[in-house]
């Protein structure tokens, strides 16, 4: 923090199954309360998904979870947080790592490009 203000704007978490990009909330189907944040979260997440040929959605739509990292990052710190679910299987073989990370890299770069001001995505 600098001057009491959070400096991290975007957080990414990588998991291994589903070829989807998800964002808060995971614990409820309700969107995040701030309408500008909700629109920016969706715009960035959907563009990340498009760039990787994935699907994008609010996390709860994939399956509801409690105590999810992306919910905590956004809820506690207002950090725009995304989980990128790589691969088309739960336990991808080592040989898929290069292909799957290359496929996701444009999505990662898009998130990094939006980190300075996520609301510009809308």
N, C-alpha and C positions, 0 to 999 in steps of 0.2 A: 504494500500500500504506500502511496505517496500522498501526503496531506489528508489522510483518512479516506482516500479514494482508491478503490480496487483498480489495478492496472491490467490485469488479465481479462481479456474480453471474450476469447474463444478457447474452448477445451475440447479435445477429441479423445475418445476412448476406442480401442480396437478390439473386437471380438471375432470369433471364427465361424459364424454360421448365419446365412440368410441373404446376403447381398442386399442389405437395406441400410438406410441412414435414418436414425431416430433421434428425437429431441424431446425435452420435457413437455409435459409431465408423463411419468410412468405409473404413478400411483392413482391417477384419476383420469377420466376421459375429458374433464374440463381443461380448457386451454389455460395457459399462464394468464394471470390477471391483467397485465399491461398489454393493451391492444397493439401498441407499436412493437413491443418485444415479440408478441405472438406472431405478428406478420413477418418480422425479420427472421425469427427462428425458422419459420416454415419456408421462407424464400431461400435462405441459405441452405437449409437441409434438402429442399427439393432440387435445387441446382446441383448440390453435391451428388445427390442420387442420380440425376440425369447424366452428369459428367462421367460417372462410373458405370452407367447402365444398371443401376440399382433401383429399388423402390424407396421412396421417402415417406415418412409418416411420424405423427406424434407417437412416442414410445408406447403409451397405453394401448394403442390400436394393434400393436404387434402382440403384446400380452402384458397384463398389469403386473407390476412389481412394487414392492415396498423397499425403502432404503436404497434406492437406485442412485448411483453416483451422479448421473446427469441432473436428477432432481435436486440433490444436495448442492451441486455447483451453482445451479441457477437460483434455487430457493434461498440459499444462505448468502450467496455472493453476487448474484445477478450476472454470472458468467454464462455466456451462450455455450451450451454444452451439447455435444453430439456423440452418439455411439455409432461407429461404422462396423457393421457386421459383414465381415469378409467371407468369401468362399460360398460354395453351394453344398457343403457338407460339414458336419460337426467336428470331425477330426481330419482336416485336410492333410495329405501327405506333404512332406518337406518339399517335394518337387513343385508344389503349387505356390509356394511363398513368393517367388519372383513374379509370377504371372498375376497373382492376386494383388500384390502391393503395387505393381505397375498399373493395374486396372483402377485402383483406388487413388493413385497419386494426383490426377487432375482434381478430384474432389477435395483432397487435402490442401492443394494449392489454392483452390477457390476459398476455402475457409480461412486460410492464412491471409489471403488478399482482402478479406472482409474484416479482419480482426481489429483494425484501427477504428472502424465505425460500422458495426453490423447493421445499423439502421439504414445505411446507404443501399442495402440490397433490395429495399422495397421501393 
